[in-house]
Amino acid sequence: MNLNRARELIGVQLQFRSGYNRNSVRMILAEVQKMHGQGAVDQLIRELGLENRFDLKPGTDFSSLR
């Protein structure tokens, strides 16, 4: 998955305004981590405000979700 597609999919999850969408975002971040590494995940977390919204912190390893 490329980073632009990840941003798009996470944006859709953010529009739902529900805490239940946190799991979907975590799965997307796991795919990003697999293909682009931890730096790309941390960038998306900061860029999209995922720490405030879903309590997802930069540096979190999402590889166990694969």
PyRosetta script that sets phi, psi and omega in degrees:
from pyrosetta import init, pose_from_sequence

init()
pose = pose_from_sequence("MNLNRARELIGVQLQFRSGYNRNSVRMILAEVQKMHGQGAVDQLIRELGLENRFDLKPGTDFSSLR")
pose.set_psi(1, 131.5)
pose.set_omega(1, 177.9)
pose.set_phi(2, -83.0)
pose.set_psi(2, 164.8)
pose.set_omega(2, -173.8)
pose.set_phi(3, -66.6)
pose.set_psi(3, -34.0)
pose.set_omega(3, 178.4)
pose.set_phi(4, -65.6)
pose.set_psi(4, -39.8)
pose.set_omega(4, 177.6)
pose.set_phi(5, -65.9)
pose.set_psi(5, -39.6)
pose.set_omega(5, 177.5)
pose.set_phi(6, -61.2)
pose.set_psi(6, -44.3)
pose.set_omega(6, 177.4)
pose.set_phi(7, -58.9)
pose.set_psi(7, -43.4)
pose.set_omega(7, -179.4)
pose.set_phi(8, -62.1)
pose.set_psi(8, -47.9)
pose.set_omega(8, -178.9)
pose.set_phi(9, -65.8)
pose.set_psi(9, -40.4)
pose.set_omega(9, 177.5)
pose.set_phi(10, -66.5)
pose.set_psi(10, -37.8)
pose.set_omega(10, 176.9)
pose.set_phi(11, -58.6)
pose.set_psi(11, -39.7)
pose.set_omega(11, 177.1)
pose.set_phi(12, -62.7)
pose.set_psi(12, -44.1)
pose.set_omega(12, 179.7)
pose.set_phi(13, -63.6)
pose.set_psi(13, -36.2)
pose.set_omega(13, 179.2)
pose.set_phi(14, -67.6)
pose.set_psi(14, -29.8)
pose.set_omega(14, -179.9)
pose.set_phi(15, -67.4)
pose.set_psi(15, -26.3)
pose.set_omega(15, -177.9)
pose.set_phi(16, -72.1)
pose.set_psi(16, -20.7)
pose.set_omega(16, 176.0)
pose.set_phi(17, 55.5)
pose.set_psi(17, 44.6)
pose.set_omega(17, 179.2)
pose.set_phi(18, -132.8)
pose.set_psi(18, 144.2)
pose.set_omega(18, 176.6)
pose.set_phi(19, -66.8)
pose.set_psi(19, -19.3)
pose.set_omega(19, -179.9)
pose.set_phi(20, -68.3)
pose.set_psi(20, -20.9)
pose.set_omega(20, -179.4)
pose.set_phi(21, -77.9)
pose.set_psi(21, -5.8)
pose.set_omega(21, 178.0)
pose.set_phi(22, -59.2)
pose.set_psi(22, -40.9)
pose.set_omega(22, -179.4)
pose.set_phi(23, -63.5)
pose.set_psi(23, -41.0)
pose.set_omega(23, 177.7)
pose.set_phi(24, -62.4)
pose.set_psi(24, -42.7)
pose.set_omega(24, 179.2)
pose.set_phi(25, -63.7)
pose.set_psi(25, -40.2)
pose.set_omega(25, 178.4)
pose.set_phi(26, -61.8)
pose.set_psi(26, -39.2)
pose.set_omega(26, 178.5)
pose.set_phi(27, -66.5)
pose.set_psi(27, -39.7)
pose.set_omega(27, 176.9)
pose.set_phi(28, -63.1)
pose.set_psi(28, -44.3)
pose.set_omega(28, 179.4)
pose.set_phi(29, -64.2)
pose.set_psi(29, -32.8)
pose.set_omega(29, 176.5)
pose.set_phi(30, -62.8)
pose.set_psi(30, -41.6)
pose.set_omega(30, 177.7)
pose.set_phi(31, -65.9)
pose.set_psi(31, -42.0)
pose.set_omega(31, 178.4)
pose.set_phi(32, -62.1)
pose.set_psi(32, -43.3)
pose.set_omega(32, -180.0)
pose.set_phi(33, -61.2)
pose.set_psi(33, -41.5)
pose.set_omega(33, -179.3)
pose.set_phi(34, -62.2)
pose.set_psi(34, -40.0)
pose.set_omega(34, -174.2)
pose.set_phi(35, -92.9)
pose.set_psi(35, -32.2)
pose.set_omega(35, -170.8)
pose.set_phi(36, -122.4)
pose.set_psi(36, -10.7)
pose.set_omega(36, 177.3)
pose.set_phi(37, 94.1)
pose.set_psi(37, 173.6)
pose.set_omega(37, -175.2)
pose.set_phi(38, -65.2)
pose.set_psi(38, -34.6)
pose.set_omega(38, -179.9)
pose.set_phi(39, -59.6)
pose.set_psi(39, -40.6)
pose.set_omega(39, 179.1)
pose.set_phi(40, -67.6)
pose.set_psi(40, -38.1)
pose.set_omega(40, 177.5)
pose.set_phi(41, -63.3)
pose.set_psi(41, -47.8)
pose.set_omega(41, -179.4)
pose.set_phi(42, -61.4)
pose.set_psi(42, -38.5)
pose.set_omega(42, 178.2)
pose.set_phi(43, -62.0)
pose.set_psi(43, -45.0)
pose.set_omega(43, 179.5)
pose.set_phi(44, -64.9)
pose.set_psi(44, -40.2)
pose.set_omega(44, 179.2)
pose.set_phi(45, -59.6)
pose.set_psi(45, -45.6)
pose.set_omega(45, -179.5)
pose.set_phi(46, -70.3)
pose.set_psi(46, -47.5)
pose.set_omega(46, -175.6)
pose.set_phi(47, -61.2)
pose.set_psi(47, -39.1)
pose.set_omega(47, -174.8)
pose.set_phi(48, -99.4)
pose.set_psi(48, 4.3)
pose.set_omega(48, 177.2)
pose.set_phi(49, 67.1)
pose.set_psi(49, 34.5)
pose.set_omega(49, -175.5)
pose.set_phi(50, -74.3)
pose.set_psi(50, -19.7)
pose.set_omega(50, 177.0)
pose.set_phi(51, -68.8)
pose.set_psi(51, -43.2)
pose.set_omega(51, 179.3)
pose.set_phi(52, -72.1)
pose.set_psi(52, -38.3)
pose.set_omega(52, -173.1)
pose.set_phi(53, -79.3)
pose.set_psi(53, -46.2)
pose.set_omega(53, -174.3)
pose.set_phi(54, -122.8)
pose.set_psi(54, 8.3)
pose.set_omega(54, -178.9)
pose.set_phi(55, 58.5)
pose.set_psi(55, 36.7)
pose.set_omega(55, 175.6)
pose.set_phi(56, -95.5)
pose.set_psi(56, 120.9)
pose.set_omega(56, -172.3)
pose.set_phi(57, -102.0)
pose.set_psi(57, 141.6)
pose.set_omega(57, 173.3)
pose.set_phi(58, -55.9)
pose.set_psi(58, 142.6)
pose.set_omega(58, -179.2)
pose.set_phi(59, 94.3)
pose.set_psi(59, -10.5)
pose.set_omega(59, 178.7)
pose.set_phi(60, -69.1)
pose.set_psi(60, 134.7)
pose.set_omega(60, 178.8)
pose.set_phi(61, -91.7)
pose.set_psi(61, 117.0)
pose.set_omega(61, -179.1)
pose.set_phi(62, -100.5)
pose.set_psi(62, 8.0)
pose.set_omega(62, -174.1)
pose.set_phi(63, -65.6)
pose.set_psi(63, -22.5)
pose.set_omega(63, -179.7)
pose.set_phi(64, -73.8)
pose.set_psi(64, -8.2)
pose.set_omega(64, -178.4)
pose.set_phi(65, -87.4)
pose.set_psi(65, -4.5)
pose.set_omega(65, -176.4)
pose.set_phi(66, -71.4)
pose.dump_pdb("model.pdb")
